[in-house]
């Protein structure tokens, strides 16, 4: 049990209903942030820079999947194109047309692309960053927004250099960084993140996510970490820690509902809250069937599709969102039914729910670690 959970539990035991209501209000805000907060990410770059492939990779899609951003075509639109995350519909990546492909100045481009609606910007280039990239970065700064330079197609550079007898992988990567940063001095030497969209486990993708996570507001961090692909055990652990921090909120919200004198309501709500929490973990950890299928194909491990799943994972795989309050899910959580007075029932529901959430989170984390180990993704590669 965490100290945070112990403190919350003690507050509920030793104080009156008003304190419970305050705790419930704060908890509900946390749960709303976890389940409902939106994130709008703008992706800027010239045609051919690898924007679309990066957008697809972030969303866990191949370039030829249904709903994938189109690649390998000329830019013909002057409008931003939204691409929703397949399992996190409140996270949207926006493909913005390259300023060089249109008759825009930087200022008119900012106005036409509605920069104010995006939470942050990825500026993507497969070569050195150019004058237009720097100009846009300055405009983004003026709007007090964050931007992050992504150097794409690094795998192509590595393949080109490794034919040489004097090839040194780390020196090649350092040279790419230096070349990119040479013309970024006037922006204060911002970091450049090297990315291979065909394999996000390589190079700097995890550093990019960590940097974003340290600079975004907490409620936006929830959306980022849930939607970012799992590229290693270290990335998984970031997600697990994020979910662990909000267990108390799910438990308090569930416990507070028990004070409503409607028979059966608390049990139903406990079930929905807990199963929704677990389903968020399920998708965020890449344990859904579609994610496992794609991973098995990428690492050529067919056994990842048919491996023996834990009881909770099996239930999540077959339970749809509309059935979260019933079915075997209800049986799985039946120990949460309050059996005493309203205030005591709230305390019991909090304690039981917290225990179920902690155990279930650990079970799903262990399952995800097994998958990553079998796939050879225990650690990211450089």
N, C-alpha and C positions, 0 to 999 in steps of 0.2 A: 504494500500500500504506500503510495507517495505521501509526503508530508502535506502537500496541497490538498489531497483527498481527505487526510485525517483532520486537517483544520476545518474543511468544509463540513465534514460529518459532525464534528464536535459542535460547530456553530448551530447546526440544525437541531442537535439533541438538547442543547442547553438554553436555547432562546425561544422567544414566542413566535407567533405566526407572522408578525411584521417582518422579522429578520428572514424568515423562510421566503416570504414574498419578494424581498429585496434580492436574495440569493437566486431565486427563480428568474427574476427579471434579467439579472446579469448573465445567468446561464443561458436563457433564451436568446440573448443577443449573440453569445458565442456560437450557439447552434445555428442560428440564422447565418452567421458569417461562414460557418463550415459548409452548410448545405446550399446557400443561396447567393453568396457574393459573386459579382461579375468581374471579369478581367478582360480587357480589350488590348490586344497587342498588335502594334503596327509593324509591318515588315517592309522595309524600303530597300531598293537596289535596282541597278540597271538590268535590262533584259539579258538573260544568260548568266546572271550572277549566282543562281542557285536558290533564289527566294522560295520558289514553289516546292522544290524538293525538301528544303528545310522546314517549311510549313507542314508538309506531309509527314516528315519524320517526327516532328514535335507531337503531332496528332496520332502517331502510331500507325500511319498508313503508307502503303507503297504508292508509287506514282500512278499506277494503273488501277488502283482500287476505286470503287464507287465513292463519290464524294471527295476525291482527292483534288488538290489544286492542279490545274493543267500545267504541264511542263513542255519544254522544247518547242514552243510556239512564239510567234511574234506578238508583242504587246499591242493590242488594238483598242483598249478601253482607257478612258480617262477617269474611270470611277474606281474607288477602293472596292475590293471584292472580299466579303467576309467568309470565313471558313470556321464553322463551329467544331469544337472538340467532340469526338464521337461518344464519349462517356461523361463528359462534363459540359453540358450544353450552355452553361453560363460563362464558359471560356471561349473567346473568339479571337482568331488570328486574322488580321486584315492584310491582304496583299495589295500594296499601294504601287501604282505604276511608276516606273523610273522617271525622274524629272528630266533626264536627258532624252527620253523618247517622246516628250511632249513639248509644246511651245509654252512652257511655264517659266517664269522667274521663280526664285526661291520663295519670295513673299506671296505671290499669287498661288503657288503650289500649296503652301501652308494653309491658305484660306480655302482653296478648292478641296483639299483632302481632309479638312476639319480636324486639324491636329489636336484640338482641345478635348476630343472625345476618347483619346487613347491613353491608357495608363503608362505605357512606355514604348520605346521604339527599338527595333533591331535594324541596324544599317548593315546590309550584306554586300560583300564584294568578293569576287573570285581572284582579284588582283590587288594592286595597291588601291587605297581609297583615294577617290578623285575630288576635284574641286567641288562638284555638285554635292558629294557626300558631306564634305566639310561645311559647305554653305547650309545644308539642311540641318546639320548638327547644331550650328549656331542658332538657327531659328527655333529648334527644339529647346535649346537652353533658355532662349528669351521667354518661352512659355512655361519655364520652371518644370520641365519634364525631363525624364532620364532617357538617355540613349546608350546603346551598347553596340560596339563594332564587332561584326562577325566576319572572319575571313573563311570563306567556304572553299570546298573542293581541295582541301589540303591533301587528301589521299592521292589526287592527280599529281601534285608536286612531288610527293614522296616516291611515287612510281617512276616519275621522270628522272629523279636524282639517283635512285638506287641502282641504276645501270652503271653508274660511274664507279671506278675502282676506289676512289677516295670518299665514297659515300659514308656520311655520319648522320644518323637519323636526328639526334638531338641538335646538332649544329645546323642541319637543314631547317628544323622547326624554329630555331632561334633566328636564323637569317630571314625567314618569312615574317616573323614578328617585327624584326628591325626594319625591314623594307616597308611594312605597313605603317609603322609608327613614325617614320621619317617625316611624313607630311601632315602629322597630327599634332605637332608641337604647339601650334597656336590654340589648340583646344585643351591644353594642359596635360598632354601625354596620357590620354585615357587608355585603359587596357584594350588589347585586341584579343578576341577569343577565337582560337583555331577550331574548326568544326568539320567533321566528316559526316554529312547527312545520311550516308549509307550505313554508318556504324557510329551512333552517338556515344558509344562506350569509349571511343578513342578521343585523344586530345583534350580539349578544354570545355566540353559541354557541361560537365558537372561543376566546374569552377564558375561557369556562366550562371547556372541555376543557384549556386551558393551565393554569388554576388547579388543576384536579383532578390533572393530571400532575405539578405541582410539589409537591403535598401527599400524594399516595399513596406507599406503599412501592414500590420499584423493580419488584418482581415483579408488583404490581397494575397498574403503569403499562403493562406489556406487554399485559395484557388490555384495558385502556381504549383504548389507541391502535389496537390491531387492530380493535376493535369500533366505534369512533366513525366516523360517515360522513365521506367526503372532501368537504369543502365549498369548498376552494380549493387552489391550489398550495402555499400556506403550510402548510395542514393535511397535505397529501401529504408535504411535506418533513419534518415531524415524524415521520411514520410511517417514512419512508426512513431517517432518522437512527437510529431505534430498531432497525430491522432491521440496519443497518450495525454497530451496537455489538455484536451477538451473532454476527456472521459468524465471528469467531475461535472461538467456542464450538462452532458446528456443525462447523468444520474440525478442531478438536482432537478432538471426539467421534468424528468419522469416522476420523481418523488413528489414534487409540488402538485402534480396533477391529482395525486391521491386525496387532496383536501377537498375536491369537488364531490359532493355526496350523490354520485350517480353510479349505481351498481354496475360493475363490469367495465366502466370507462377507463379506470386506471390501468387495468390489465391490457386493454386494447392499445392504449397510448404507449405503455411501456414497450409492448411488442413492436410497434411501428418505429419508435425512436431507436430502439436497439438494432433492429434489423436494417433500418436505413443507414445507421452508423456503420454496420458491418458491410453493407453493400458498397458504401463509399470506399472502405478499405479494400474490398474485393477488386474493384476497378482500379483504384490508385496503385495497388501492388501488382497489377497485370495478371490477375488470377482468373479472369473471365476466359471463356472458351476461345473467343476470337483472338485475344492477345496471346494466349498459349499457342494457338495454331500458327500465328505469324512468327512468334519466336522460334518455334520448332522448325519452321521452314528456313529461317535466317541462319540458324546454327546447325541445321541438318541433324536434328535430334527428334525423330518422329515419336519417340517414347514420351515426350513432354505432353502429348495430347491425351494419352491413355493411362497416365500414371494414377496410382491409387490416391484418391482425395480423402481428406479428413471429413468427419460427419458435418461440421459446420460449413465447410466448403461445398459439399454436395448439396446441402440445403440452399445455399446462396445461388448455386448454379441452376436450380430448378424453380426457385421462388421468384415470381415477378413482382414488380413494385406494387401492383394492385392487390397482391395477396399477402403483403407484409404483415397484416394484422391477424392472419389465421393460418390454416394448414398446419404442417409439422413445425412451422416457425413458432406457432403458439405453444405447442407441446414442448419445444426446446426451451422456451422461456417461462414455462408455467410456474416455476418457483417464485416468480415476482408478484404473484397475486397478493394484494394486501389482505390481511385477515383480522386486523384490529382497528381501533379508532383512527380518526383521520390524521391527527398529528403523529401518532406512533406509526401509522401505516406509511406516512410520508417518509419517516426515518428508515423504516424497514425497506421500503421500495428503493430509496437512495442507496442503501448499503448493498442490497442484493443486485441492483442494476449495475452499480460500479464493479462488483465482483465479476458479473457476467461479461461486462465490457472489457475488463482487463484480461480475463482469461481468453475471450474470443479474439481480441487483438493480438495476443501473443500466439495463439494458434494459427491465425492467418499469416503473421509475420514469419513463423517457422515454416509454413508451407511455401511462402514466397522465397525464403532462403534456399529451400530444397530445389526449387525450380532454377534459381540463379546458379546454384552450384552445379546442377546437372547440365546447364547451358554453358558452363565455363565462364560465367560473368561474376565471379566472386569479387574481382577487382577490375577497375577500369584500366585501359591500356593507354600508353602515351604515344 
